[in-house]
């Protein structure tokens, strides 16, 4: 499942295997093994892949069918930055923390 989801997300982002491998700091041959042979990357690499592919580790591993980060309403104003790729390496946990911080900032207005 990992290999098929990696390929699907990579192609959706319009990246070659070599481009994606470079972005996450692995060799093309190593990445090729993830996508073609189903070899599972190290956890750190898996997190980088998910962030670069705008998805979650759970989606890549087949634990979820949600193939994208869920952007909370509190971050609606910064969604453009997400779409421009400015936050492409954030994990879902980091996005949730960003939303928590946004809620905190709003409470400070009062």
Secondary structure, 3 states (H helix, E strand, C coil): CHHHHHHHHHHHCCCCHHHHHHHHCCCHHHHHHHHHCCCCCCHHHHHHHHHHCCCCHHHHCCCCCCCCCCCCHHHHHHHHHHHCCCCCCCCHHHHHHHHHHHHHHHHCCC
